[in-house]
Amino acid sequence: MESTNENGQDDQNATKEVEISEDVMCDSCMDSPSLALKSCLTCLVSYCESHLRPHLENVKFQNHRLVEPLHNIDCPTCEVHRLPLDRVCLDHSFSICSNCEAEAHDGHLTASVEEAQAKIETELQEKQAEISQSVSKVEKAIEKLQDNNEKVKTIVQDVCVTIGEQFSRLQSTVEEAKKTAMEVLEREQRQALRQSESIQAHLEKKREELTKVQEHTNKLLRAKSNIDFLQKYSEWKKMSTDVCLPSVRTSSMEHLSSYVQTVTDTTQQLCELLLSSYKKSMDVVFKSGCKLKSSDAEPSLLPLPVTREDFLQYHRSLTFDPDTIHSFLRVTDDHKKLTNTSPWQHSYADNDSRFDYWRQALSSDSLYLGRHYIEANLSGEGAHIGVTYKSIERKGEQKTNCICQSEYSWCIGRNSKFFSVWHSGVETL
């Protein structure tokens, strides 16, 4: 039951870290304490010769660890050497004793518990500063989006008034053209506002995540126990979130000035030519002027991934949103697999979010903030996977509702022969 030195040498190393003294008294003596003969690391109590007998004679105590009397019996000890865990291996973020430092962790970067805590506190303070800056950037981005929403509404409203004045000059054919023009404007406003609201929702979620991490960091910095601090720090590192923010893309709506001029010029033409000439002119305007304007933002300081191992650190496992899945698609494997079952339909509930023409489905997860790496198994005659905005139209057979045709979508496709990349209706092999 006693701890012995296998080499027959004095425990000089042990006495450097463990206080062995004749002054250690028995914790079980009540009236007249006697000198302790042994300390039990299992009970965390020191015993005199009389009170030690149960540990030596009773089989129930045979697995208890007895050592020479210790003053710091409450201090966590090493399972192997039974010495206080007052050192930290910085290479492995693990608490060790002095003997561990000289043996299993020989050559590793080590420090005292106090030094390790000071180092980690410095890192946490730096991280806290980064988080504060990120929160500030998110708030500014949200404010900018809100301002842009008001500008979009104002610009669209002004354009609607101007267009209304022009169309009032025309007869019945002009009224039909006016209806088409208003639908275009409403679609532009709806697209711009949906995109802006979607981005704002993502940024607000990011702000909540950063704030939670910031609060957790503050609690961690107030931890009193060294060991508890280090253990919670390991948990904190796992939940630490990326503080890098992407650029915020907003609609400038500047192309609407060209739209007004086009309508004004078109009204000078003959009524029977109005519909065809107007539609042709509008197609040219919106193809050249409806691109999104990216706001200035600091580039990411993270290195670009090269190998698969580099990419895997950004891996995401996505699930499909059941409310968006086309009725010819079957979802299985916990909403992670889609299968084309044409011509058999599924009795999904009809809603505004579901695709009713293009056989598509959206993910339930947002990919707006940060870097993301996705691995997918594509089989059969062909399939496409890509990214788009949540505001993509779900109803109707317009090409812009398809992930391969939309200006706001980017995807990669596979058929039986090759892979290709699609954007805005253009295929690149």
N, C-alpha and C positions, 0 to 999 in steps of 0.2 A: 504493500500500500504506500510505501514511502518512495519519494523521488530520489534517485541515486545518480552519481556521476559515473558513466560507463568507463571513462578513461582513468578513473582513480585520482583525478586532480581536484584541487579545491575549486569550489564554484565561485571563482573570482568574477567572471563575467556576470553571473547572476546577481551578485551582491551590488553591482554597479547600478542595476535597474530595480532590484527588489530590496526593500528595507527589511532586513532580518535583525531582530533585536530582542534582547532578554526582556525589554520593557513591554512587549506585546502581552496583553492580559487576556484571560479567558472571558469570552462573552457570555458564558452560561453561569458563571459564579455570580450570585446576587449580593450576598452580604460582604464577603471578604474575597475579592477577586484573586485568583492564583495566576502564576505565569503560564502563558499558553505554551503547549508542547508542539501542537501542529495547527495549521490553518486549512480549512476545507474549501477548495475552490468551487465545489458544488453547492454547499450550504452558504458560502460567503460568510463563514463564522470561524473564529479561533477557539480552540478547546485546550483546557488543561489536561493533565494525565487522567484525572478521574472522569471528566466529561467526554474524553476521547474514547473510552472503552467501547461504547456502542458501535463506533466506526470500525474498531478493530475486531470486534467479536460478533456483531450482528451481520448476517449475510445480506440483509437489505441495504447495507451501506458499503458493500464491497466495491461498487463501481464509483464511489465518491473519490475525488482527487485530493489527496493530502500532501501538503508541502510544508516547508519550514514556516514558522510564524511570520505573518505579513502585517505590516501597518496598513498598507493600501489594499486591503482585501476586496473593496468594492470596485477597484479599477478593473476593466475588462482585460483578460489575460489571453495569451497565445495558447491555442489548443495543443501545440506540439511541445513548446518549451516552458509553458506555464509562467511566462514572464509578462509584464504589463505591455499592452499594445500602445506604445508611446512613439512609434515611428510610422512613417507612411512611405510606401513605394510609389513614387510619382509615375513610374512607367506603367504600373498596373492599377493605380488608384486603389491600393489595398493597404489596410492597417497591418503592421507587423511589429514584432519585438526586436530587441537588439540582436538576439541570436539569429533570427530570420534574416536580418540585414547582413550578417556576416556569412550566412550559409546559402540558403535558397535564393536570396536576392542580392548576392554578392555581385558587384559591378553595376547594379541598377542605380538609377537616380533616386535618392531617398532624402527625406527631411523629417524634422520633428513635426508633431501634430500641429503645434503652433505655427511653424513656418509654412506648412501645407495649407492651413486655413487662411493665413495671410495672403498667400499666393492666389488661392481660389477666390478670396474676397475681392482682390484686385481685378481678376478676370470678370467676376460678376458685375462689378461696378462699371467696367468698360462695356459689358454687354447691356447693362441697364441704360447706359448713355445711348447706345445704338438703338435700343428699343424706343426710347423717348423720341429720338430723331425720326424714327419710322412712324410712330404715332402722329407726330406733327405733320409729316408728309402726307399721311393718309387723310388727316383732317383737312389739309389744304386742297388735296385732290377732290374730296367730297364737296368742299365749298365751290371749287371751280366747276364741277359738274352741275351743281345747283344753279350757279350763275348762267351756265351755258343753256340749261333748260329754259330759263326765262328768256334768254336771247332767241332761242329757237322759236318759242311761242310768239314772241313779238315780231320776229322777221316773217314767220309764216302768216301771221295775222295781217301784217302790212301788205304782203304780196297778194293775199286773198282779196283785199280791198281793191288793189290795182287791177287785178285780173277781172274782178267783178265789173269794174267800170268799163273795161275794154269789151267784155262780152255783152254788155247792155246795148251796144251799138248794132248788134246783129239780130237776125230774125230766128226762125226755128232751127236752122242748121247750126247757128251760133250757140243756141241754148244746149244743143247736144255736145258741141265742142267744150262749152263751159263746164258741163257736168264731168267730162273726162279730165279736164284740167284740175278741177277741185279734188277729184279722186287721187290724182298724182300728188298734189300737195298734202292731202291728208295722209297718204301712205308715207311720204317723206317725213312728216312730223311724227307719225306713229313709229317709224323705223328708228328715227333719231332718239325719241324719248324712251323707247323700249331698250335700246342699246345703253343709253345713259343710266337708266334706272337699274339695269342689270349690273353694270359696272359698279354703280354706287353700292348696291347690295353686297357685292363681293368685297368692296373696300371696307364697308362697315363691319362685315364679318371678320376681316383681317384685323381691324382695329380692336375688336373684342378679344381676338386671340392674343394679340400683342399685349393688351392690357392685363389679361389673365396671367400671362408669363411674367409681366412686370410685378404683379401682386405676389405671385409665387416667389419671385426673386427676393422681394423685400422680406417675406417671411423666412426665407432661407438664410438671409443675412442676419436675422435676429436669433438664429439658433444658438443655444447656450452650450449644448454638449458637442464636444469635438467629433466623437464617433457618429452621433446622430446627424451632425452637420455634413460629414463626408458621405454618409449613406444617402441622405436626402439630395445631396448634390448630384450623385449618380442618377437618381430619378429625375432630377431637374434637367439634366443634359438630354435625356430621352425625349422630354416634352418641349425642349427648346425649339422655337419656330424660326423659320427663315425671315430675316429682317429686310431683305432686298425687295424692292418694289418695281414693278414694270411701268412702262410709260402708259399714260392714260390717253385713250383715243377718243376724240370727240368729233362730232359733225360740225363743220364750220358754217354750212348753209350758204356760203358765198355764191354758190352756183345759181341760187334763185334770182340773182340780179340778171343773169343771162336769160333765165326763164321768162322774166317780165318783158324783156326786150323782144324776145322771140314771139311772144303772144301779140305784142303791139304791132310788130311788122306783119304778122300773119293775118291780122284783121283787115289789112288793105287788099287782100286777094279776094277773088270771087267766092261766093258762098258755096258753090258746088265743089270747089277745090279745097275748101277750108279743112275738112276732116283729114284728107290724105296728106296735105302739105304740113299741117300742124303736127300730126303724129310723127312724120318723118323728121321734122326739125327737133321735136322734143326728144326723140331717141338719141340724136346726136348730142344734145346738151347734157343729158343725164349720163351718157356713157363717158363723157370727157370731164364732167364737173362734179360728180357725186362721190369722189374718193374721200376717205376719212383723213383728217389731219391729226397727226400724232403730236402730242405735247412734248415739250422738252423734258427730259428726265436723265438722271445720272445713269450711265451704263453699269451693268452688273460687274462687280469686282470678282466674281467667282470665275475660275478657269473654265474654258470650254471643254466639255467631255469629249474623249477620243475613243477609248476602248469601251467594250460592253460593261466592264466593271465600273467605269466612270459613269456610264448612263444609269446603271442599276441603282445608284444612290438617289436618283430622282424617280424611281419606279412608282407607278400608281396602278392599283387594281380597281377598275371602274365597274359600275353596275348600271344597267339600263333603267330609265324611268318608265314604269309600266303605263303611265298616262300618255306617253308620246308614241308608243309602238303601233305601227301600221297593222291592220287586221290580217294581213297575209304573213305576218312574222310571228313566230312562236318563241317565247322567252323561257329559258330553263336555267339550271345550275345557279340558283339564287340570283337570278336576274343578271347573269354574267355571259350568257350565250344566246345568240339569235339564230333562228333557222327559217329560211324561206319555205313556206308550206304551200305556195300557189299550186293549184287554184283553190285550195281549201282555206276558208276564212275562219277567224276566231271571233267569238262573241264578246269583244271588248266593249266596255261602256263608252259611248260617244261623249267627247268633251272637246273644248277649244284647243287643248294642247296636242291632240292626236293628229298625226299625219293621215290624210285621207286619200292621197293620190300616190305620192312617192313613197316607196317601201323603205322607210327610214325610221330611226329611233334615236332619241337623245340620251346622253348619260345623265345620271342623277347627280354627278359630281362636277364641280366647277374646276376649270383649268385656267382661269384668268390670271391668278397670281402665281409667281414663281416658275420654276422649271419642272417639266413633267416628262417622264419616259413611259411609253406604253408598249407592251408586247401583246400581239393578237394572233390567233390562229385563224387564217382565212382558208376556206376549202370550198369545193363545189365549182360551179361554172364561173363564179366571180363575186367579188364583194368590194366595198369601199369603206375606209375608216378615215376620219379626219376631225377637224375642229371647225366650229362655227359659233355664231353668237346665239344666245338664247332667244333673241327676237326674230329668228328665221320664221317665215310664214309657214303654217302647217296645212292650210286648206287651199285646194285648187291645184291645177296641173301646170302652173307657170314654171318656166325653167329656173327662175330665181329661187324657187322653193327647194331645189335640188342641191345637195352638197357639192356636186360636181360643177354646177352652173352658176352658183351665187358668187357675187363679188366679195362677199363677206365670209367665204368658206374656203378651206384648203384641205385637200384629202389625197390619199394614195389608194390606188385601186389595183386589183389583181384579177386576171383571167387565166385561162388554161395555158397561155403562152408566155406572158410577160407582166411586169409591174409598170404602172404609169402614175404620174402625178397630175392632179386636176386643180384648176383655179379659174373661176369666172368663165367656164365653158371651154377653156383651152387645155388640151391634153399634152403632157410632155413625157416622152418615153425615157 
